[in-house]
Amino acid sequence: MRGHNAALVLDLLRAAGEAGASRPELAEAAGLTPQAVSKITARLREAGLVARAGRRPSTGGKPRTLWRLVRDARHAVGLHLDRDEVTAVLVDLQGGVVAAHRAPSDLGAPREAVLDAAAGAVRALPDGAGLPDGAGRGGRPLGVGVACPGPLDHRTGVLRRVTGFPRWDGHPLREALSRRLGLPVALDKDTNAAALGLALCGGEGAKGASFAYLHLGTGLGAGLVLGGALYRGTRTGAGEFGHQVVLLDGPECGCGDRGCLEALCLAAVARGDTAEAARVLGTGAAGLAGLLDVDRVVLGGRTVLADPEPYRAGVERVLAARAARTDGRAVPVSVAPGGARLVARGAAHLVLAPLFGRLEPGTRPQGAVRDRPGGPGPGPGPGTTGSGPAGSG
């Protein structure tokens, strides 16, 4: 409980930003006593995680001391391992990107070459951020969050039959990268990582909110946040949005089926027919909205980002047409903030989220790292488990 309460206070201070919050405000929001919050903030200050942010004038009595999260007290690395490139970012506790590195890669290359490229991208970050003896400000990173195409099992860190690259089936990617980097590693699908980052820092994470993040890049997938929590499904297979069959006996898809959304959408992209690609994407989004009753659809991925407005408008038109036939309430459509680094930044949150009690059991980074600079810190971290939903608070 002690760790949980510390994580709760840290999360409230993260949400408060540089303005900070007073102990009475934290106590009310967390449902804790002022005495408990006083003890927690003292421990967090000793660990270097919080600091005074000034005083707030009082209408009567002593001015209240404000506390803020020290954003550069700890860092995490996010790694986006895409089919044809790798992106690594160093992220602070507020989710801000401190440094980034991007390089070509090929998921179809021999495994050792792919792992070398991934580890090299992390090591290319400044101040030795990806190395066990890295001495960047805030000490060695808490860990590395890795996002890549699925399907995969985020709990075991093992890849499944990645669409177009079935030979990765059964490969323990999390363990392999942890050995190479000497850091704890968390693994999830690229779409889930992006959705998690949006829920925590992208303005989509209002308490209890539900949204679908649709990622159109080298493939097509979805990340789902339902009722404020990232939804992966019992077998961690949720979000394989692109492999819904919408045209029986249609064109062959990389997954081995025919007529999948992904195959139709990517074919339109290859022809340069953005309007048709947006219409196909909107058709899938309308089905998803009808099935899950989400509050919002958020678009991302390099293909969307290359020409965002036609995709946003095209998907919006399809959803509006569906609404006109049903209850008249169209689902809003937006383009995700964060640009090309969205997935990598979201991957870093796979490591940071447990520190704030915002990731469910079984998702913590794995790989023992001892005696990291600055100590383990309070509350849930790479070696413990948080229990809160992705988008709560």
N, C-alpha and C positions, 0 to 999 in steps of 0.2 A: 504493500500500500504506500510505503514511504516513497519508493521509486515512481509509482504511478502519480502521486501528488506533485512531485517535483517536475515530472514530464508535463503535467497539466498546467502548472505555473509557467514553465518555459514556453508552452504553446500559446498561452495568453499573451505573454510578452512578445513573442514572435508576431502575433497578430496586431499588437499595439504599435509596432514599428518604433521609429526613433523618438516619438513623442513619449513613449513609456506609459506606465500605469502605476498607481499607488497601491500600497499593501491592502487598504480597505477595498479598493476596486477589485484587486485580484481575489481577495477572500470572498467577496460577493459572487463574482463570476465563477469561481471554482467550487463554491459550496463548502469552503473550509473556514476555520476560525482564524481571526487575525493573528493569534499566537502561532498557529501552525504555519501560516504564510510567512511570518517573521522568521521562523526557524529555517524554512525552505529557502527564502531569499538569502539568508546568511550563508547557507551551505553553497548555494549557487554562486554567490559573490566570491567565496573562498576558492571555488573551482575556476573562477575567471569567466564564468558564463554570463553573468549579469553585472551591471554597474549602475550607479546613480545617473539619472537623466535630468536632475534639477529638482525644483520644488514648485508646487502648485499653490497659489494663494488660497487661503481659506476664508470663508465668510465669518468664521468664528473659531478661535483656538489656533493651534499651531499649524503652520503650513505643512502640507503633505509632501513627503519625499517620493519622487517618481523613480521607477526602476525600468531599465531597458535591457534588451538582449544584446550582448556583445557579439555582433554578427561575425567578426573574424576570429572568434575564440576557437572555433573548430571549422574544419572543411571536409567536404566529401568530393569524390570524383564520380562523374557520370560518363559512361561510355556507350555510344550508339554504334553498334556493329551492324551496318546495313549490307545489302547484297553487293554493293560496289564501292563503298567508302566507309571510313571509320572516323568518328568524331569524339573527342574527349574534352570534357570541361571540368574545371575546378570551381566548386560552388561553396559559398559561405552559408552560415546558418539561416540567413534570410532567403536563401535560394538565388542570390545574385551570382552571376557568372564572373569569376575573377580572372580566369584565363581559359583559352580554348586552343585546340589543335585539330586540324582535319587533314586526312590523307587518303589517297586512293587505296582500295582494298578489293579483294575478290573472294566472296564467300564460297565460290566454287574451286578455289585453289586448294592445294594440300593443307590439311588441318594445321600442321606446324607453321606454315607460312601465314595462315590467318591469325593464329595465336600470337605469332611474332609481331604482326602488324598491330593487333589490338594492344599488346603490352607496350609496343613502341610508341603508340599514340599517347598512352598514359604517361610514360616516362618523358615524353616531349614537353609536358606541361612545365612551367617555370618552377624554380626552386626545388627541383627533385620531388615534385608533389606526389608522384606515383611510386616513389621508392621507399622501402622500409626505414631508411635513415634520412628521409627528406626533412629539411629544416626550414620549410616555409613558415610564415607567420601562422600561429595557431597549431604548429607542430604537424606531425604526420597526419594525413587524412584518416578519418574514421573508417573509411572503406571505399570500395568501388561498386557502384551500381551499374549493371550491364543490361542494356536493352537490345534485343535483336528480333528478327522475324520469327514467328511461331510456325507450328505449335511447339510448345515446350512445357516442362513441369517446373514451375517456379519454386516449388517446395523442395525438390531434390536437386535442382540446378542442372537438370539433364535435358538436352534438346531432343525433340521428337522428329518426325519427318517434315523438316522445314520445306515449305513449298518451293519446288524447283531444285532443292538440294537434299534429297532423301538420305544421302550417305552420312549426314550428321546425326541420323537417328541413333539415340542411345549415348551420345557423347556427353560426358560430364563437364560441360563448359565452365561452370562455376568453380569446380575444384581445380581444373587445369589453370585458369587464370589466377586463382588465389595462390597457387604454388609459384607461378611465375612472378607475381607482384609482391608476394609476402604481405598481403593485406586481405582483410575480410571482403568477400564478394557476394553481392545479391544479384539475382538474375530474374528478368521478366520479359514479357513481350514488349516490343517497341510501342504498341498502341496502349498497353496498360501503363507503361512508364509515363507516356505523355499525358494520359488522363489523370494519373496521380499528381503530376506536377501542376496541372490545371486546377485540380480540386484544392490543392494546398496553397498555391500562389498565383493562379491565373485569373482570379475573379469569378470562377465558375462554382466555387465551393461553398456557397451559402448553406447553412445548416439544413440537412435533409434534402438537398437538391439532387436532382437526377438529370444526367446529360449523357449524350453519346458523342464521343470523339471519333470522327471518321478520318482515317489516314490514307491518303492516296499518294503513293510515291512509286517505288519499284514494285509494290504490290498494293493491295487494298485490304484494310482491316479496321477493327473498331475497338475502342476502349470504353468500358461502361462504368459509370458511377451512378449507382442506384440508391436512393435514400441516404445520400451522403457518403456511401462506402464504395470503394472500388470492388466491382463484381468480377470474379474470375470463374465461378462455377465450381461444382463439386470435383470435377476432373481437370480443373484449371484450363478448360478449353473454350470458355466464353470469349466472344469477340471475333470469331472466325467469320466475320461479316462478308468478306469477299467471296466466300465459297458457298453462298446460297445459289442454288440453281434457279434461274429466272427464265431460261429459254431451253426447253427440252430439245435434246439433240443439237444444241448450239455448238459454237466453236470450242475446241479442246482447251482446257485450262491446265496450268502447270501442276495443279493438285491431282490430275488424272481424271477429273470429271469433265462434263461438257456443259456449256451454257451458264457458267458461274458469272456472278456480278463482276468479279475481277477480270475475267477474260474479256467480257464485253466492254468494260470501261477502259482497260488498257489498249484494246484494239482501236477504240475511238480516239484515244490519246495519240496512238501511233499514226493514225490517219490525219492528225491535226484537227480533228473535229471536236473542239472543246465543248460546244453546245450539246452534242450527243453524249459526251462523257459526263457532263454535268447532269443531263437528264437520266442517264443510267444510275449515277450516284444518288440522285434524288429519289428514284424509284426504290432503291434499297433503303434509303433513309426513311421514306414514308412507311414502308413495311415495319421498320424498326420502331418508329414512333407509335404506330398503331399497336404493336405488340407490347411495348414496354411503357407507353405513356410518359416519355421523358419530357423534361421541361425545356430542353434546348438541344440543338444539334450544332456541334463545333467541328469545323473542317480544318485539316492540316495536311502536312506532307509536301514534299518538294514540288509535285505536279500542281497541286492547288496553289502553293505559294508563288509559283512562276507566273500565275495569272489569276489572282484570287477572286476578283469581282465576278467574272462570268460563272465561276463555280458556285459562289455564294448565291448569286441571283438565280441560277438555274436550279439549284437544290431547293431554294425558297419557293420557286414557282410550283414545283411538284408538290411540296408540302402544303402550299396554299390551296392547290386544286383538291388535294385529299380532304383538307379541312372544310372546303365548301360542300363536299359530299357527305360530311359527317356532322360534327358539332359546331363548325364554324370557327374553331379556335386553332389558328395555325401555330405550329411550333417555330419559335425564332431560330434563325440560322446565323452563325457568325464564323469568322475566320480566327483561328487560335492565335494569340499573341506568342511571341518568343522566337518566331522565324525558324531558320534552319536548325537551331540548337534546341528546339523544344523537347525532342525525345531525349537527347543527352542530358539536358537539365533535369527532366523528369526522372531519368535513371539515377541521378544523384540523390533524389528524394527517396529512393528505395533504401538508402543508407541513413538519411537524415530523419525520415518520418518516425522511426522507432524512438529516437531521442525525445520527440514531442508526443509520444504515446499515440501515434496516428497510423499504425499499421497493425494488421491482425496477426495472431499467432501463426508461426510457421513461415514467416517471410523475412526474418532477420538475416543480415549478411552472415556468411559462414566462412570459417578459416581463422584459426586461433592467431591472435597477435597480442603479444605480451609487452608490458612496460612501455606503452606508447607515450610520447611526450605529453605532459599536461594531465596525465592520469586518466582514468576511465570516464570521469564525469558522472553526474548524477542521473538517476532514472534510466529508462529504457535506452539502450544504445546497441551497438553491433553485437553485444553478447547477451542481450536480454530481449524481451518481447513486449511490445506495446499492445494495447487492447482497443484503442479508439478507432473510429471510422476514418476513412481518408478525408472526408470533407466536413467533419464536424467542427463546431466551435466558431 
